[in-house]
Amino acid sequence: MRSLLALAVGVAALGFSSGPEVERPSGRFVFGSEDSVLWTAHADGTEARRLTRSDADFEREPEWSPDGRRIAYSRSDRCHDEANGVCMRIWTVSADGTDERRLIPLKLPGLLANRPVSFFEPTWSPDGRRIAYEQSIWESQRSNLYVMKADGSGRRRLTRLRNARSPAWSPNGAAIAFTHRPEKGANREIFVLTLKTGKLRRLTKTEVDESSPNRTPDGRRIAYARWDGVFVMNADGSQQRNLSRRAGSDGAPVWSPGGELVAFASDRGGGAPYIYITRADGSGRASKVRTPPLGGDDLDWAPEQR
């Protein structure tokens, strides 16, 4: 049997930080880098490569499609001729970086024409046929959730709230978790929307903002971020506990394909944030993945492509 030291050295050579706390992870990351473009890498940090090569100012919030063949993300576009006419649109790209497609047009129809409207946080339905996302109107500071077909057609509204954000599908596609301020000036809490009935159910009620809900592959737990760390709770909101056990900039938690690990963005090393991985049961310490630094809280984790 190899010693723990030999194991640690071997794993570090593969691009994953040394330490016995987390075994070598499997799967693939996609993430937004420090220079505002998308990258992919194996979950152990190896074979990191730049995915997109556009001249956009921002590319962020990438998410793998369920089959691992495409990535949805938000990207800056110039919607108007004015100097501040930059907005965000939803795009998709193939896993090899080819076939980029804008799903929402630059010029919007009807009442949205010539208004500063942006679209963020695309997330695939479990069957890959739909994408939920946030539509934000800057001048009114309102945001709501919408859904469209994977080709960008059939856009329709899901919520009529002041500031619904960060949609996350349930594994059966019947519900979406998201964040919302229940009243003006309140903290941002996590809610669940049942799509068939439109019923809202509140999962958290705390003294701080919650963000970035993300469900396990089996739907039984939700990871999310707060100012004081990355948390995990049951799908009904019970048993909330801190995984990262650190006050600071830890965010964007995502589950490993098997649900036993959680990756998140953290600046705990100083400077730009990097990807860290910890066990979902809270044991051990978080380990750093050796990839290029992140541009923010933008990452997703998928199985190796079949």
WOFENZI-V209512 format. One record per residue. SS is DSSP state (A for helix, B for strand, O for the rest). OMEGA is omega as a letter, one per 30 degrees, with the letter a starting at -180 (* if undefined). Layout:
# WOFENZI-V209512
{{SS & OMEGA} {SS & OMEGA}}
This chain:
# WOFENZI-V209512
{{O & l} {O & l} {O & l} {A & a} {A & l} {A & l} {A & a} {A & l} {A & l} {A & l} {A & l} {A & l} {A & l} {O & l} {O & a} {B & a} {O & a} {O & l} {O & a} {O & a} {O & a} {O & l} {O & l} {O & a} {O & l} {O & l} {O & a} {B & l} {B & l} {B & a} {B & l} {B & a} {B & a} {O & l} {O & l} {O & l} {O & a} {B & l} {B & l} {B & l} {B & l} {B & a} {O & l} {O & l} {O & a} {O & l} {O & l} {O & l} {B & l} {B & a} {O & a} {O & a} {O & l} {O & l} {O & l} {O & l} {O & a} {O & l} {B & a} {B & l} {B & a} {B & l} {B & l} {B & l} {O & a} {O & l} {O & l} {O & a} {O & a} {B & l} {B & l} {B & a} {B & l} {B & a} {B & a} {B & l} {B & l} {B & a} {O & a} {O & a} {O & a} {O & a} {O & a} {O & a} {O & l} {B & l} {B & l} {B & l} {B & l} {B & l} {B & l} {B & l} {B & l} {B & a} {O & l} {O & l} {O & a} {O & l} {O & l} {O & a} {B & l} {B & a} {O & l} {O & a} {O & l} {O & a} {O & a} {O & a} {O & l} {A & a} {A & a} {A & a} {O & l} {O & l} {O & a} {O & a} {B & l} {B & a} {B & a} {B & l} {B & l} {B & l} {B & a} {B & l} {O & a} {O & l} {O & l} {O & a} {O & a} {B & l} {B & l} {B & a} {B & l} {B & l} {B & a} {B & l} {B & a} {A & a} {A & l} {A & a} {O & l} {B & l} {B & l} {B & a} {B & l} {B & l} {B & l} {B & l} {B & a} {O & l} {O & l} {O & a} {O & l} {O & a} {O & l} {B & a} {B & l} {O & a} {O & l} {O & a} {O & a} {O & a} {B & l} {O & a} {B & l} {B & a} {B & l} {B & a} {B & l} {O & a} {O & l} {O & l} {O & a} {O & a} {B & l} {B & l} {B & a} {B & l} {B & a} {B & l} {B & a} {O & l} {O & a} {O & l} {O & a} {O & l} {O & l} {B & a} {B & a} {B & l} {B & l} {B & l} {B & l} {B & a} {O & a} {O & a} {O & a} {O & a} {O & l} {B & l} {B & a} {B & a} {O & a} {O & l} {O & a} {O & a} {O & a} {O & l} {O & l} {B & a} {B & l} {B & l} {B & a} {B & a} {B & l} {O & l} {O & l} {O & l} {O & a} {O & a} {B & l} {B & l} {B & l} {B & a} {B & l} {B & l} {O & a} {O & l} {B & l} {B & a} {B & l} {B & l} {B & l} {B & a} {O & l} {O & l} {O & a} {O & l} {O & l} {O & l} {B & a} {B & l} {O & a} {O & l} {O & a} {O & l} {O & a} {O & a} {O & l} {B & a} {B & l} {B & a} {B & l} {B & a} {B & l} {O & a} {O & l} {O & l} {O & a} {O & a} {B & l} {B & l} {B & l} {B & l} {B & a} {B & l} {O & a} {O & l} {O & a} {O & l} {O & a} {O & l} {O & l} {B & l} {B & l} {B & l} {B & l} {B & l} {B & a} {O & l} {O & l} {O & a} {O & l} {O & l} {O & l} {O & l} {B & a} {B & l} {B & a} {O & l} {O & l} {O & a} {O & a} {B & l} {B & a} {B & a} {B & a} {B & l} {B & l} {B & a} {B & a} {B & l} {O & l} {O & a} {O & a} {O & *}}
